Structures are given as C-alpha cells and as structure tokens.
C-alpha cells in the first residue's frame, strides 16, 4: 500500500481500463451488485476527505499530506438490495437468503466488493501505479448523500490511485511477525 502520492494526474484511460477489469471480478449469482464512484482531481477528491476525516485527524496524522495528494479516489460500492432481489429469483430462492440482510451469515455484497477492490489494487500495481485501500470508518451516509448515490448502496471502502512520490512512511504493521505458512494452511482438517 502506498500512502504518499505525487501531485500528478493519472491517465483517465488507464483508470477506466483498471475499473473495467474490476467490474469483471466474481459476482455471486452473477448479481453484479457492485459499482465504482470515481473522484478525480483535487476539486473532486476534497469532498471525499471532508466527509471521511476530521480536522483533528488531519492535524495529527503524519500520513495526511501524502494521502490527500492521491489524484484518484475510487469508492467501492455494494448494493445489498440487488442481492436480496437476485436471491429471491427462482433459481436462487431455495437458498433462504432472499428474506432480509440479517438472513445472510456472510453478505455476498461485501465479498463481491472485496473481489472487485482486490482486482483494482492488483491491476494498479501491475500498471506501475501506487494504490492504497482505506476502510469505511466514518461519514458514509453524508458522503454518499453529497455524491448523489441512490439509497440502498453501501460504501465497502476506498481505493486511492496515483503515482508514488517515494516519500512513503513505513507502516509499523510491517514489524508484526509473519506467521509460518503451516499455521495458516491446513490440509484434510485443522
């Protein structure tokens, strides 16, 4: 993950190609209930930051300046109602997942959004861009409202895209011990 971007635009055709790939990620029941909302340039991305961060956080964050220079902010969106409707159709109705969101032990809409997000992150890396995933921590309703997103859509998370500036801050998470593969891969049983 890159957390410090150069103040340099990204070719819109490259972004469109990466998003086209992301839209081809797996989709449960071929629902295709995910979408992207792309903000490009400082005028558009400023609204994202205004709704998802606080003045206090921006003042104390050592990463704020580098993150805020990302020229592309891509919101990964998911539509739970699309999945409820799809799984109410005849070929899926026997699943029991059509009733309400609470009936879904693992909501497929977030899984599909995660697949699409990973596809975008990997594509950006392959294209030589820097990318960063930001979780959805605050401001979802006001952000989506300000951007005119229809009711029923949820923000899974955000992908920042841009050119790394080479001044990234090393994440303390990198100091965590790496588990041995045998502790995470099990064959034939735990």
N, C-alpha and C positions, 0 to 999 in steps of 0.2 A: 504494500500500500504506500502510495506517495502522499505526503501531507504538506508538500511545499511546491507550489506550481509557479511557473514563469508567467508573466503577464503577456501572453502571446496567444492569439486565437488558434483554434483547431479548425481544419478544413471541414466545412459543413458536409461535404460529400462523404468524407471519412466517417463522420459521426453517423450519418444516415446509413452507411453500409454496416457499421457496427450494430446499430439498432435493428436493422433488418435481420442480422444474424440472431440477435437476442429474441426477436419475435418468433424465431424457429425453434426455440428451446422446447423441451417436452411440455405438454399440457394435458392434465388429467381429463380424460373423457373427450379430448380434443375441444375443450371448452373455449380455450383462447381468451380467458378472462383476465388477462394482464394487459397493461398498456404503459407507455412511457410518456412523460411530460418533460420536454427538454427546454431548459433555460440557457440561453447563450449570450455572452457578453455581460459586462458589469451592470448595465441597467436592469437586465432581467434577473441575474443571479442575486443582486442586492435584496430583492424581495424574499428570496428563499432564506437568506441569513437573518433578515429582520424578523421572520416568523419562527425560526427554529433555534435561535440563540438569544442570549440576554446580554445586555451591556456589561453586566458583572462578569459573565463568562468570557466575553471578548477581551475585557481588560486584563484578566488574569491568565488567559491562555497563551502559551508560548507558540502554539501552532496556528492561531487565528490568522495572522498575516499571510502565511503560506497557503492555507486552505481557501481563504477568501479570494485569492487570485485565480482559482480554477476558472477557466473561461467557459466551461460547460458543466451544468448541474442537471443530471438526469434523474427524475423521480420515477421509481419503480412502483407502479400502482397495481392493485388487485381488486377485483370486483366479486365479493362474496355472493351477491345475488345472482350473478351469472352462473356460479357453480351450483347454487341451490336449484335454479331453474333447469340446468343441464341434467342434474341427477334426479330430477322429477320426471324426465323423459322416459319413455317406455323401456329403452334398452338399459337404463341405469336405475330405474325405480326400485328394484329389488335390493339395492344396497342399503336402504334405510337412511340415506344421507340427505334426502330432499326436504326433510321437515323444517329444520332450523339450524342456524350456525352451531348451536350447542350440541347437536347430534353428531358433529364431526370431531372425532378424537384428535385427528391431525388435519387441520384445514388445508385442503388441496390448493386453495388460492395462494396461501403463503409459500407452499412448496413450489408451485409454478413460478411465482415471483422470484423465489430464490434461484431456480434454474435459469431464468432469463437474466437475472442480475449477474450470476457467475459467468454466463456466456458473454455478457458485455465486458466484464472485468478481464476475462481471458483474451477476448478479441482486442481490447485496448492494449494489453501487454504485447500481444503479437504484432500490433501495428506500431509499436515503439512509443506509445503514449504512457503517461502516468495515470493511475486511477486510484481511487480511494472509495471505500464503502462507508457510509455513515448510517447508523441505525436511526430509527424513528423514536426520538426521546421526548420531544415537546413540540407544540404548535401545529399538530397535524390538521385539526379542524379549521383553524384560521388560515393556514397556508393553502389548503385545498379550496377553501371558500374564496380567498383572494384570487386564486388562479382559475376560478370558474369550473372546477372539477365537479361533475354531477354527483348527486347524493348516491351513496352505496359504494363508492370507491374508497379503498384504504391505501395509505402510504406504507409500503413494505420497508422502504429505505431509499437512500440516495447514493448515486454514483457520481463522483467528481471526476472529470476528464480534463486532461491538459498535458502540457509539456513540463516535465520535472525541471526545477530550477537548480538542482544539485545542492540545495541547502536544507535538505530534509533533516528533521530532528529524529534521532534514533529512538525507537519505541522501547520503553522499559519492558514491554511484554516479550521482547526478544531474549531477555535474560531468564525467562522461565525454562525449566529443564524440559528437554524433549523426551517424551515417553518412548520407550522401546516399542518397536512395531508389534512384538509379541504381546504386549499389554493391551493392544487395541485391535488386533486381528485374531479372530478365533475361528477355528475350523471344526465343523461337526458338533459343536457345542461350546459352551463357555468354559 
